[in-house]
Amino acid sequence: MAPIVLWDLDDDPDGNVQHIGIDEIWLSKSDVEHAVEHAEWLGMSRSTARPILMGPTRDFRRLVVVYEEIGDDMIYPITAFLVDE
C-alpha cells in the first residue's frame, strides 16, 4: 500500500504546494502522488540527508521527490522536480 501524501493548503504561501511549484512547472498533486505510489528508486538526499524517491508522473515524466516520513504510512513532500532522461 502506498503511503498517504500530506499536503498543506493550496494557498499557504509557506506550504509544500507552493514550494513544489504545483501548476508553475506543469506538475499536479496527482503527479507527485503517482510518483510516490510507483517509486522506482529510493535513497537519501546528499545535500539535506532527507529521504528521496524517483518515480513516473501519470504522463511518464521522471519526478524526484524529497520528503519527510510522518509515521509508517504517511509522507510530507518537501520539494519535487522533473529530471531529464
LINTATA-V948651 format. One record per residue. RES is the residue in one letter. SS is DSSP state (a for helix, b for strand, c for the rest). NEAR is the number of other ideal C-beta (glycine too) atoms within 8 Angstrom. Layout:
((RES;SS;NEAR) (RES;SS;NEAR))
This chain:
((M;c;3) (A;c;6) (P;c;8) (I;b;7) (V;b;12) (L;b;8) (W;c;10) (D;c;9) (L;c;7) (D;c;8) (D;c;4) (D;c;9) (P;c;5) (D;c;6) (G;c;11) (N;a;11) (V;a;12) (Q;a;11) (H;a;9) (I;a;11) (G;c;9) (I;c;11) (D;c;7) (E;c;6) (I;c;7) (W;c;4) (L;c;14) (S;c;7) (K;a;9) (S;a;7) (D;a;12) (V;a;16) (E;a;10) (H;a;12) (A;a;16) (V;a;16) (E;a;8) (H;c;8) (A;c;10) (E;c;6) (W;b;7) (L;b;6) (G;b;7) (M;b;7) (S;c;10) (R;c;4) (S;c;4) (T;c;6) (A;c;6) (R;c;10) (P;b;12) (I;b;12) (L;b;13) (M;b;12) (G;b;14) (P;b;11) (T;c;12) (R;c;7) (D;c;4) (F;c;5) (R;c;8) (R;b;11) (L;b;16) (V;b;11) (V;b;14) (V;b;12) (Y;b;13) (E;b;8) (E;b;7) (I;c;7) (G;c;5) (D;c;3) (D;c;6) (M;b;11) (I;b;13) (Y;b;10) (P;b;15) (I;b;10) (T;b;9) (A;b;12) (F;b;7) (L;b;10) (V;b;8) (D;c;4) (E;c;3))
